[in-house]
Amino acid sequence: MGTTISEDVEGIFMSGNSTLLQLHGVSKVFSRGTIDEVRALDNARLDVRAEDFITVIGSNGAGKTTLLNVIAGIFPPERGGKIIINGKDIANLSEHRHAQYVGRVYQDPHIGTAAKMTIAENMSLAILRGQARGLRIAITKRRRELFRAALAPLGLGLEDRLTASVGTLSGGQRQALALVMATISKPSLLLLDEHTATLDPKTARIVLELTEMIVTRDKMTTIMVTHNMELALRYGNRLIMMHKGRIIVDLNHEQRRDLTVGDLVTAFERASGEQFADDTVLLSTAEFKAGQQSCD
């Protein structure tokens, strides 16, 4: 396969940058003590260096979205789990307090933006994320200039539509806006939860290009969950694979550079001891590749 898959899951990519995020012993159990009990995260450990761009792949139920939800403060980890950002354990902080450290873009373009509010009003809320808002949502001349400067690089003309209702935007425009909103306050960490999964291939490519532009320009430390193995290989500097709530494969840029989708499947099967049988992931990858070829 032309690479080495570390059998020690803790063997992570070490750049020259300092550690920004650490997860220690993070577990999450739903419906504990019932017939429906699910261990969505199982003693997960992860070290993320500043400016890492990590893609996360895994089958349905692997724990990918739960991982993001725990980092974002939506679900607290089980007792003893630590979520350390810039040296501070934020595991027991509220979701509102987590927002001081974390920006997020969801799979659904309708989540994270308010349809009945204008672009400027949405961005005013975003810039105050994690703070006490009070009356500071007021849109000043200075803020309008800031919003135009943030939107102009997208090349979508949104900087000239600040008074337009977000509900009038297309799915791609709305997701691009959500991306700007998630990063405008310069959070320590950006979480992308399959943020192009519901878009058509052409629009998805535009949003991904915008994502890469913003992440590179602002040197954002980023974790991007995807169902698409092609995307996992194409973007970022590091790739992890999850299975049954655990991180079972962790590849740095050099290790993954020449890998194919077939190599990733082999890596998964070697690390998990099971056959990769999630047709939705393989179908998503095949559909994306076909869509990209039709756009070229």
Stockholm file with secondary structure:
# STOCKHOLM 1.0

chainA/1-296         MGTTISEDVEGIFMSGNSTLLQLHGVSKVFSRGTIDEVRALDNARLDVRAEDFITVIGSNGAGKTTLLNVIAGIFPPERGGKIIINGKDIANLSEHRHAQYVGRVYQDPHIGTAAKMTIAENMSLAILRGQARGLRIAITKRRRELFRAALAPLGLGLEDRLTASVGTLSGGQRQALALVMATISKPSLLLLDEHTATLDPKTARIVLELTEMIVTRDKMTTIMVTHNMELALRYGNRLIMMHKGRIIVDLNHEQRRDLTVGDLVTAFERASGEQFADDTVLLSTAEFKAGQQSCD
#=GR chainA/1-296 SS CCSCCCSSTTCCCCCSSCEEEEEEEEEEEESTTSTTCEEEEEEEEEEEETTCEEEEEECTTSSHHHHHHHHHTSSCCSTTCEEEETTEECTTSCHHHHTTTEEEECSSTTTTSCTTSBHHHHHHHHHTTTSCCTTTTCCCHHHHHHHHHHHGGGCSSGGGCTTSBGGGSCHHHHHHHHHHHHHTTCCSEEEEESTTTTSCHHHHHHHHHHHHHHHHHHTCEEEEECSCHHHHHHSSSEEEEEETTEEEEEEEHHHHTTCCHHHHHHHHHHHHSSCCCCHHHHHHHHHHHHHHHHHC
#=GC SS_cons         CCSCCCSSTTCCCCCSSCEEEEEEEEEEEESTTSTTCEEEEEEEEEEEETTCEEEEEECTTSSHHHHHHHHHTSSCCSTTCEEEETTEECTTSCHHHHTTTEEEECSSTTTTSCTTSBHHHHHHHHHTTTSCCTTTTCCCHHHHHHHHHHHGGGCSSGGGCTTSBGGGSCHHHHHHHHHHHHHTTCCSEEEEESTTTTSCHHHHHHHHHHHHHHHHHHTCEEEEECSCHHHHHHSSSEEEEEETTEEEEEEEHHHHTTCCHHHHHHHHHHHHSSCCCCHHHHHHHHHHHHHHHHHC
//
